[in-house]
Amino acid sequence: MADPVALVALALDAAIGWPDRLYARVGHPVGAFARFLNFAERWGNRPERSEGVRRGLGVVTMLTLIVLTGAVAWWLDRESHLLLGHWGWIASAVLAWPALAQRSLYVHVRPVADALLRGDLPAARALVARVVGRDTERLDQAGVSRAAIETLAESFCDGIVAPLFWLLLLGLPGVWVYKAINTADSIIGHKEPRWRAFGWAAARIDDGANWVPARIAGVFVCVAGAGGGAVMTRDAHAHASPNAGWPEAAMAGALGVALAGPVAYDGVTQIKPWIGRGGRAAAPADIVTALQIYARACLLLWVIAGSVAWLA
């Protein structure tokens, strides 16, 4: 029987998440990635450098981040097993735990629904602004609901399915290399002129790392929501991302709502295709239902993690 590293990591995350007191005292491991990336960006992404040089330095940045992260995770995993012997897997589970975000995602999205259900739109806007990058000041009830559901669906992949996938496949180095890649994409992997060249490698590597997990996430949402497969296969490719559209389209189909569409960033409205086109406008109750689907999908991941440990 294999050591249940993934199952214990999932249980720790679901039970306590990453506590605020712990965050205040030691921060979070992804903070180290952010500091490295911000330093590298200030040094390598200078406007006076040519686009080709900046792209090359972005590649070097990503390779350095991946190698360093993988080496440190491998060393920690090895030392844990050398020190604790057969019980080293417990240390591996504890070290993998911060890479998952089941509880964090739930506790950030649920208050948005609560605020809308009690009629406090300004509070809901402020709460959803914590988890989305779009402008939220002018969102109506449907816009806030849509934003919350979209981030829940997309983050189900980025925050839970993909880390778990790489943990099961490559162990502790796999999960933390994935988190490093995903953090890099969120910090420098943008399409705006400032980032396009330097962040090119981060965006492309993140696309590759999420390709399989995104499709798994979409299937899990369809199973947990008892539907949505037709909308997922029809509309997943309408998303600008090659991956985010899968869980988002699955959630749109399961709920019968329309997601994506026009969205504003920094005061500029971008016209994006609808996902779940023909569906109704999202409502606060749909966030609650989406959270229920999300919880059931997470339970399915627990089953998979337990099954892998038992079968191995």
N, C-alpha and C positions, 0 to 999 in steps of 0.2 A: 504494500500500500504506500502510495506517495505521500510526502508531507503536505498537509493542507494549508500551504502558505497563502494561496489566493483566498481561500474561504475565510481564514482567520483575519486577513487584511480587510476583506469586505465587512466582516462582523465588527471589527474595531471602528471602521469608518461609519457604519450605520449606527452604532451605539453612541459614539461620542464625537464623530467628526474630527475637526482640528480645533480644539477648544480655544476660545478667545484669550483666556489667561495664558495658554501655551504660546499662542501667536504673539501676544504682547511681550512675552519674555524672550522667546528665541526666534520669532518670525516663522517663516515657512521655507522649506527647502527651495521652492521655485524662486524665492527672493535672491538666492545666490546666482541663479541663471540670469535673472533680470539685471543684476549689477554687472555681471560679465558682459552681457549684450549691450548695455548702455555705454560701458567703457569702450567696447569694440566699435560701436557705432560712432561715437564721438571721434575716435581715432581714424577709422577707415572710411567713413562716409562723408568726407569733407567735400564741399561743393567744387573746390578747385581741381579735384581729381576727375579724370575722364570716366565715362560710364563703364567702360570696359574694366578699368582698374577697380572701380567700386564694386562691380559684380564679382571680380576675382577675389577681392578682400572679403566679400560676403561669403564666398565659398570657403575660404580659409577659416573664417570665423565659425562657420557651422561645423566644419571638420574638427576644429579644435574643441568646440563645445561637446561634440558627440564623443570624441576620444577621451577627454578628461572625465566626462560624466560616466561613461561606461567603465573606465578604469577604476574610478573611486568606488562605484557601486560593486564592481567585481571584487575589489579588495575588502570592502566591508562585509560582503557576503562570505568570502573565504575565511576572514578572521573570525566571524561569528561561529562558523562551523568548527574551526580549529579550537576555539575557546570553549564552546559549549558541547561539542561532539554531536550526538544524535539530536540534542535539543536545539541545535543551531537554527533549525527551521523557524523556531519561534521568533528569534531575532530578525530573521529575514522577513517574516510577516509584519513585525513592528516597523521595520525599515520601509516596507512597501506601503503601509497604511496611509501615509500622507499623500501618496500619489493618486488616491481615489477621492471622489467628491460626491458620493451619494447624499449624505446628510446635508452638506453645505448647499448643494443645489436646491434641495427641497426647502430648507429654511430661508433661502433667499427669495424663492418664487412664491411660496405660500402666503407671506404677508401682502404681496401685491393683490392676490385674490381677496384677502380679508379686507383690505382697504377699499377696493371697488365694491364689495358686497355691502359695506356699511355706508357707501355713497361718498367717500372721501377721495375724490379724483386727484387733488393736488398731492396727497400723501402717496397715492398709487404711482403717480408720475415720478416722484422722488425715489420711491423704492425700486421701480423698474430701471431707473437710470443707473443703479448700482450694478446691474447685470447685463446691460446692453450698451452698445456704442452709439446708437442713433440719438438724434435730438428727441427729447421727451416732453419739453415744456408745453407743446401745443397738442399733444396726443389726446384724442377723446377716449371714451371708455373702450371702444372697440380697438383703437390703436394700442392702448396699454395692454389689453388682453392678448392681442396678436403678438406683441413684442415679448410678453412673458412666456407664451406658449412656444414661440420660435426658439428662444434661448434655452428653454427646458429641453426641447427635442434635440437641438444641435449639441448642447452640453452633455446630453445623455451619452453621445458618442465620445466627445473629447474628454469628458471628465470621468467616465466610468467604463464604457465598453472598450475603448482603445487602450487605456492603461491596463485593464484586466487581460485583454488579448495579448499584449506584449509581455505581461508578467507570466502568463501561462506558457508562452512560446519561448521566451529567452530569460526568464527569471528576473532577479532584481536589477541587473544591468539593463534588461529590455524595458522595464517599466520606467526607469529613471531617464534613460536615453529618450524614450518617447516624450516624457514630460519636458525635457530640455528642448526638444524639437518643437513641441506645441507652444511652449512659452516663447520661443524665438519667433514663431509665426505671428503670435499675437503682438509682439513688440516691434518687429522690423519687417514682417512679411506683408507689407501693404502695397497697393497699386499706385498710390500717389507719387508724383514725380520725385519727391525727396527720398522715398524708400525703394522705388521700383528696381533699381540696379543692385543696391547693397542687400536688399531683402529678397532678391530673386531666389537664391538657394534655399532660404528658410521656407518660403512659400511652397516651392516645388517638393522639398523633402517632406514637409508636413502633409502635402497632398498624397504622397506615396505611403506615408505611415498610417494615414487614416483610410486608405482606399478599401481595404477589406473590413475593418471595424465599422465603417459607416454603413455598409450594406448589411452587416450583421445587426447593427442597431436598428435599421429600418425594419428588418424582419421581426425582431423582438417587439418593437412597438406595434406592428400589425398583429402579432400573436396576442400580446397583452391587451390590445384594444379590440380584439375580435373583429378586425376589418382594416381597411386602408390599403390593401395590397394593390388594388387596381389604380388608385390615385398615385401611389408611390411609383409604380412602374411607368405611369404616364407623365408625371410631373417632376420627378427627381432631377431630370436633366435641365429643367427650367431655371434652376438655381445657378448663380454665378460660380459657386464652388462645385468641384466635381464630386464632393462628398456630403456637404451639409444638406443638400436637397433630399437625401434618402431618408433620414429620420424625420425631417420636417414634413416631407410629403406624406410619409406614413402617418404622422400625427394628424395632419390636416384631413386625411382620408378617414382615420378612425373617429375623429370628432365631427366630421361633416362641415368643416369651416374652411375659409380661404385665408391663407397665410402669405407672407412676403408682400408683393405689390409695392406701391410708392412709399419711399422712406427718406427722411431728411438726415443729412450729416453735415454738421457745421453750417447750418442755415441753407444748404443746397439740397433740393429735393431730387432724388434719383428715382427714375421710373423703372421698376423691376417687374418681371412677369409674376403673375399670381401663381401660387402653388395651392392646389385644391380649388382651382377655378370652377366657378359654379356653386361653390359652397357658400354658406351664409357668413355674415360678419361674426367675428369672435365675440364672446360675452364673458363676464366674470365667472359664470358657472362652468364655462369650458376650461378655464384654468384649473378649477378643482377636479374636473374629470381628467384632464391631462395629467395632473399629479397622481391620480389613482392609477392611470395607465402606466405612468413612470414607475410607481412603486411595484406594480406587478411585473414590469419588465426587469427591474432590479432583482426581484425574487427569482426570476428565470435565470439570471446570471449566477445567483447563488447555487441553483441546481446544477448549472453547467460546471462551476468551479468544484462543487462537491463530487460530481460525477467524474471529472478528470482526475481528481485525487484518488478516488476509489478504484477506477479502472486502471490507472497507471500502476 
